Amino acid sequence: RNMSSAGPEGRKKMRECEGLIDSLVYYIQGAIADHEPNDKATENCVCILHNLSYQLEIELPESYAQSIYMQRRNISNNDKTPGCFGTRSRKVKEKQQDTPLPEEKSNPKGVESLWHSTLIRIYLSLIAKSTRNYTQEASLGALQNLTAGTGPMPLAVARTVVQKAHGLPGIRAMLHAAHPAVRRTAVSLLRNLSRNTSLQNDIAREVLPDLVSVLPECLPGCDIACETTASICYTLFNLTQSSSHNARLLLSAHGLPKVIAISMNDSNMFSKASRAASVLLYSLWSHTDLHSAYKK
C-alpha cells in the first residue's frame, strides 16, 4: 500500500508485476462473497488499486494506448478546445456522444482489470456494503481516478457506473456520510461523471436534490468543507448549464439562496468555493425563461 503511492515509476512497476493486480481483485471478490467487506486486508487491497488507477489514462503502456485510442484519434483530430468554464459547443457534445468506446475483454489480465466493468462493480459493491471509511473513500477515489480524463476509457467507465451498473444510489448515499473525506471524494466523482453530456440528465434526476441538500447555508469554515462546496457548485454547473429543466430542479430544491450566500464571501481563504458559486449563478442566469422564477 505504501509502495503504490511512491510515484509514477512505482505505479508503473507494480502495474507490470505479473499476477499482482489479479491477486488483489481476487482477494476483494472473496471478501465480498464471504460477506466480509470490512477487514483490514480488503481496505489495503482497495487502497493499492486506488493508487494504481491514478493517472492511468496518461500512464497506460503504449500497446494499450494504441489499441484503445486509435478510433478516438480518427474522430477528434479536428476538435476545438472547449471555451471558458468548460463550456462545450454542440459540435463537441455530439463528438463526445459518438466516441467509440473501447471493447472490453471477457477475461482481463493485469492492468486491463483496472478499468474493467468487473472491478467497477466491485468498487460500487464496497461503497454500498463496507462501513470502513478508508475502504469507502478508496473505492470512490478509484472511480474518480478512472473517470478523470476525456478519452474513451474514462467515458466508458462513467457510462458503466451510471447506466450499466446503476451506481448512482450508492454514490448518493455517500454524500451523507459522516466522514468529511468520504463526502468530498463522492462529490469529486460526481463532478467527473457530470462532465459527460449523455449522462447529465440521469445524474440530475437521481442526485441533484441531494447535492443541493448537502450545500451549506453559507460559506463553510474549513478547507475540506470549502473544497467539497466548490466541487458541488461545479457539478451543479455541469448539470444545469445546458438544461433549463435541470436548472429548474435546482430552483425547486431551494438551492438558489444557498448558492447566492456562498458566492457573497470575499475572503481569500475561501475564494475557491465563492468563485465556483459565482460561476454557477452566472450560468443559471443564461436560462432566460427562468428569470421571473429566479426573481421570485
Beta strands, then each sheet from edge to edge (+ up, - down):
end
